[in-house]
């Protein structure tokens, strides 16, 4: 997947499509490998976006004097 500007929701939707295709017995081995590779890239994008959101939430909470928040990880 070349589009790093894809939204989290779009990436998750595409991951679900990939899972459905990979579970299909009609997907060729070559196509399965291509889908797997795309899924890995989408997974990295989602992970990065989630990490950024955790950081933003921690900063918002700290800036507003709310309980200390440290993202798990």
N, CA, C and O of each residue as an XYZ file, in Angstrom:
292
protein
N       0.858     -1.179      0.000
C       0.000      0.000      0.000
C       0.891      1.224      0.000
O       1.733      1.383      0.883
N       0.717      2.062     -0.952
C       1.597      3.210     -1.098
C       1.030      4.475     -0.459
O       1.772      5.435     -0.251
N      -0.262      4.500     -0.144
C      -0.885      5.710      0.364
C      -0.786      5.780      1.884
O      -1.603      5.190      2.591
N       0.209      6.496      2.381
C       0.395      6.641      3.822
C      -0.594      7.648      4.410
O      -0.700      7.759      5.631
N      -1.312      8.378      3.570
C      -2.279      9.363      4.043
C      -3.673      8.758      4.228
O      -4.635      9.482      4.487
N      -3.779      7.467      4.098
C      -5.054      6.783      4.282
C      -5.483      6.934      5.743
O      -4.646      6.924      6.645
N      -6.777      7.072      5.968
C      -7.261      7.206      7.339
C      -7.195      5.853      8.051
O      -7.118      4.800      7.419
N      -7.228      5.914      9.367
C      -7.229      4.691     10.168
C      -8.428      3.814      9.775
O      -8.297      2.603      9.598
N      -9.584      4.446      9.645
C     -10.796      3.706      9.314
C     -10.706      3.055      7.930
O     -11.146      1.920      7.745
N     -10.140      3.767      6.973
C      -9.977      3.203      5.633
C      -9.011      2.024      5.661
O      -9.241      1.008      5.005
N      -7.941      2.165      6.417
C      -6.947      1.087      6.516
C      -7.563     -0.148      7.167
O      -7.335     -1.268      6.711
N      -8.342      0.050      8.227
C      -8.981     -1.083      8.894
C     -10.002     -1.757      7.981
O     -10.114     -2.983      7.964
N     -10.735     -0.962      7.232
C     -11.706     -1.517      6.296
C     -11.001     -2.372      5.243
O     -11.445     -3.473      4.918
N      -9.900     -1.845      4.721
C      -9.151     -2.606      3.710
C      -8.560     -3.875      4.320
O      -8.533     -4.917      3.666
N      -8.084     -3.801      5.571
C      -7.574     -4.996      6.237
C      -8.659     -6.063      6.347
O      -8.387     -7.247      6.144
N      -9.872     -5.656      6.663
C     -10.979     -6.612      6.735
C     -11.262     -7.245      5.380
O     -11.558     -8.437      5.294
N     -11.168     -6.443      4.320
C     -11.341     -6.987      2.967
C     -10.257     -8.016      2.660
O     -10.531     -9.072      2.091
N      -9.033     -7.696      3.041
C      -7.906     -8.600      2.792
C      -8.110     -9.913      3.536
O      -7.875    -10.987      2.981
N      -8.544     -9.831      4.786
C      -8.785    -11.041      5.570
C      -9.819    -11.923      4.885
O      -9.646    -13.137      4.784
N     -10.891    -11.302      4.416
C     -11.940    -12.054      3.725
C     -11.376    -12.743      2.488
O     -11.679    -13.908      2.233
N     -10.561    -12.029      1.723
C      -9.974    -12.616      0.515
C      -8.999    -13.739      0.861
O      -8.964    -14.764      0.180
N      -8.212    -13.548      1.912
C      -7.250    -14.584      2.293
C      -7.945    -15.845      2.804
O      -7.431    -16.952      2.639
N      -9.096    -15.679      3.414
C      -9.849    -16.823      3.911
C     -10.568    -17.571      2.791
O     -11.005    -18.708      2.972
N     -10.685    -16.927      1.644
C     -11.340    -17.545      0.501
C     -10.424    -18.605     -0.109
O      -9.227    -18.384     -0.292
N     -11.000    -19.729     -0.412
C     -10.207    -20.792     -1.032
C      -9.975    -20.523     -2.513
O      -9.280    -21.292     -3.177
N     -10.540    -19.455     -3.035
C     -10.403    -19.142     -4.450
C      -9.226    -18.211     -4.734
O      -8.936    -17.922     -5.894
N      -8.543    -17.738     -3.683
C      -7.424    -16.820     -3.864
C      -6.166    -17.626     -4.159
O      -5.822    -18.551     -3.424
N      -5.481    -17.264     -5.247
C      -4.269    -17.987     -5.626
C      -3.150    -17.727     -4.625
O      -3.206    -16.770     -3.852
N      -2.153    -18.568     -4.646
C      -1.008    -18.414     -3.746
C      -0.313    -17.077     -3.986
O       0.020    -16.370     -3.034
N      -0.093    -16.730     -5.242
C       0.575    -15.468     -5.584
C      -0.234    -14.265     -5.078
O       0.321    -13.332     -4.498
N      -1.537    -14.301     -5.303
C      -2.401    -13.213     -4.847
C      -2.429    -13.160     -3.319
O      -2.475    -12.075     -2.739
N      -2.401    -14.308     -2.671
C      -2.375    -14.358     -1.211
C      -1.134    -13.680     -0.651
O      -1.209    -12.968      0.351
N      -0.005    -13.897     -1.288
C       1.243    -13.268     -0.831
C       1.170    -11.756     -1.021
O       1.608    -11.000     -0.155
N       0.617    -11.313     -2.151
C       0.459     -9.876     -2.395
C      -0.469     -9.253     -1.355
O      -0.181     -8.176     -0.832
N      -1.566     -9.917     -1.057
C      -2.505     -9.417     -0.056
C      -1.871     -9.384      1.330
O      -2.071     -8.440      2.094
N      -1.107    -10.424      1.645
C      -0.412    -10.480      2.925
C       0.540     -9.292      3.069
O       0.589     -8.650      4.118
N       1.281     -9.012      2.026
C       2.226     -7.885      2.052
C       1.474     -6.559      2.236
O       1.895     -5.709      3.021
N       0.379     -6.388      1.521
C      -0.419     -5.175      1.670
C      -0.962     -5.071      3.097
O      -0.985     -3.989      3.684
N      -1.394     -6.198      3.642
C      -1.908     -6.218      5.007
C      -0.864     -5.811      6.026
O      -1.174     -5.100      6.982
N       0.372     -6.253      5.834
C       1.463     -5.873      6.741
C       1.675     -4.366      6.695
O       1.836     -3.732      7.738
N       1.677     -3.788      5.500
C       1.858     -2.341      5.366
C       0.705     -1.573      6.023
O       0.927     -0.565      6.694
N      -0.507     -2.051      5.827
C      -1.661     -1.406      6.453
C      -1.583     -1.510      7.973
O      -1.933     -0.575      8.693
N      -1.127     -2.648      8.439
C      -0.970     -2.850      9.882
C       0.033     -1.856     10.463
O      -0.192     -1.308     11.542
N       1.118     -1.627      9.769
C       2.119     -0.643     10.214
C       1.520      0.761     10.259
O       1.769      1.520     11.196
N       0.735      1.099      9.245
C       0.089      2.413      9.193
C      -0.860      2.571     10.379
O      -0.843      3.600     11.055
N      -1.686      1.558     10.633
C      -2.633      1.613     11.748
C      -1.892      1.743     13.083
O      -2.276      2.545     13.935
N      -0.853      0.970     13.257
C      -0.075      1.017     14.492
C       0.519      2.403     14.714
O       0.505      2.915     15.833
N       1.034      3.002     13.666
C       1.614      4.340     13.758
C       0.551      5.373     14.130
O       0.775      6.234     14.981
N      -0.609      5.273     13.478
C      -1.683      6.216     13.764
C      -2.177      6.072     15.207
O      -2.447      7.075     15.868
N      -2.296      4.839     15.697
C      -2.724      4.621     17.076
C      -1.705      5.170     18.066
O      -2.077      5.753     19.084
N      -0.438      4.988     17.775
C       0.620      5.501     18.637
C       0.565      7.027     18.711
O       0.711      7.611     19.785
N       0.354      7.663     17.560
C       0.241      9.123     17.530
C      -0.951      9.613     18.343
O      -0.858     10.622     19.043
N      -2.064      8.902     18.251
C      -3.261      9.275     19.004
C      -3.014      9.122     20.504
O      -3.422      9.978     21.289
N      -2.353      8.045     20.905
C      -2.036      7.855     22.327
C      -1.195      9.017     22.851
O      -1.434      9.517     23.950
N      -0.222      9.438     22.070
C       0.618     10.568     22.467
C      -0.206     11.843     22.598
O      -0.025     12.605     23.547
N      -1.101     12.077     21.659
C      -1.950     13.278     21.707
C      -2.850     13.271     22.940
O      -3.005     14.293     23.608
N      -3.438     12.122     23.235
C      -4.314     12.008     24.397
C      -3.526     12.274     25.676
O      -4.008     12.970     26.570
N      -2.322     11.726     25.766
C      -1.489     11.952     26.945
C      -1.186     13.436     27.110
O      -1.241     13.952     28.226
N      -0.869     14.123     26.032
C      -0.569     15.553     26.097
C      -1.795     16.361     26.496
O      -1.689     17.299     27.286
N      -2.952     16.006     25.960
C      -4.190     16.708     26.306
C      -4.496     16.539     27.791
O      -4.836     17.504     28.476
N      -4.374     15.320     28.277
C      -4.657     15.069     29.691
C      -3.686     15.817     30.591
O      -4.096     16.407     31.591
N      -2.423     15.800     30.251
C      -1.413     16.490     31.046
C      -1.649     17.991     31.029
O      -1.555     18.650     32.064
N      -1.957     18.533     29.853
C      -2.186     19.977     29.714
C      -3.409     20.443     30.503
O      -3.500     21.612     30.880
N      -4.330     19.549     30.747
C      -5.547     19.901     31.460
C      -5.535     19.454     32.919
O      -6.571     19.441     33.585
N      -4.360     19.089     33.404
C      -4.210     18.738     34.805
C      -4.944     17.478     35.217
O      -5.227     17.277     36.398
N      -5.251     16.641     34.263
C      -5.919     15.379     34.575
C      -4.878     14.378     35.045
O      -3.676     14.627     34.946
N      -5.333     13.269     35.547
C      -4.405     12.275     36.081
C      -3.313     11.962     35.051
O      -3.535     12.019     33.842
N      -2.167     11.641     35.556
C      -1.047     11.297     34.676
C      -1.458     10.134     33.782
O      -2.040      9.148     34.236
N      -1.147     10.273     32.539
C      -1.482      9.241     31.567
C      -0.221      8.845     30.835
O       0.462      9.686     30.250
N       0.080      7.574     30.868
C       1.214      7.058     30.126
C       0.704      5.950     29.239
O       0.166      4.962     29.740
N       0.859      6.086     27.912
C       0.386      5.037     27.016
C       1.081      3.716     27.328
O       2.283      3.675     27.593
N       0.306      2.650     27.292
C       0.889      1.322     27.494
C       1.626      0.925     26.234
O       1.258      1.331     25.131
N       2.645      0.148     26.396
C       3.338     -0.282     25.201
C       4.649     -0.732     25.480
O       5.371     -1.133     24.568
